[in-house]
């Protein structure tokens, strides 16, 4: 019994066998996995899913692999909770946080890589590679090491140190490209054309991208088998956004959730917002940009799935909004102080955009809203280190601490340091 | 001296499996027309009915995306390298 029937072009519908291939031979459109939904619907159930281990392979039937031997580091089924303080602060009664920053390599990329490398092994590859803005590099390096693949990761040479170290520790071959991510990506497309390797986000992309559906599955399951009213998703290539929606759509199609009305909204950094610009201008054309933002993990100026991300946002009546670098930093701090989660710049973008959408009335106060936090702040410390609390340095003597304390009391910093109690912040 | 044009895998059936072919022209438009003469059928795979490069194809001149330059009117030096690359990758 094979559940993958074919790869099908999203544009012209042409089908081809499910091998390592990402582009339609005829029209260059993207290929997507075609499943045997009849079989899936005959075997899947809420009870079956709920009885399985807490990782993304609980949704095995809906993932593009044939075997049961999967390459897993227990990724997915990450924490999800009703906001403790942020919702109150923003005036949202039903805000939920999906914290994907606590995956094995601290970003949502573990989802796509677990699927991609499992499939790569099924297709007979022993070398894996990727073009990465950083998070993917760490994930491919880790899963590549555990799966005993030879591993090449291609990154922009100026990446944050935390991301370079976070990949390097697994001992892959790291190639730093003197250029931005789009240039890394172009080079990888050319390398993938010549070297017969499993490039997770080039020739393995149709399988890889399916891993992101599990974020949609999980949120629906963790909400008690229902779809939220509105979600805010950070956008780089646009793949994550389209697949979160696809995940929820599949659940709906299979009768695992009763109905689907979720608005999907896109968050980008103002310095790299080709998708949000197209949404705002009601344009089908995604104009590529040269990124200029601290949010490097989402700095893709020429997004592969930009067109489909725009279509998904429009179809679901979501919106697109951007955040400036200052707003992104403020978003990171706000999430840390309200929910205890230290996210990276992509998460800061999501929170900044969530705040703007509430303020502009695009999200109503009683909507069930989910904010997707996709990466960990410890990897991008450079972006916030000059904007956060610093230690007061003293000698190990009690009187020095007394003096410090008195000066803090005098300057009112002790009462006001918790901003939720600070009268300057109006909690709605 | 002719311009070297890198042909992506899906189009190599038209170029008799050659990954790099020579073409002449001062602009991308002229290069594509010359390609069409030598490899009939290739231009309609790259451009749509209006003559614009298809949504899912990127063209680079010496590594620079022509959409950041003058599109298909982008000038091409005789020693330049032109790459035609599927847009669907990355992220």
Interface residues (C-beta under 8 A of the other chain):
Chain A: X11 X22 X23 X24 X25 X26 X27 X28 X29 X30 X131 X181 X182 X183 X185 X186 X188 X189 X190 X192 X193 X194 X199 X201 X202 X205 X236 X237 X238 X239 X240 X287 X288 X290 X300 X302 X303 X304 X305 X307
Chain B: X6 X8 X9 X10 X19 X45 X54 X55 X56 X57 X58 X60 X63 X65 X67 X68 X83 X85 X86 X87 X88 X89 X90 X91
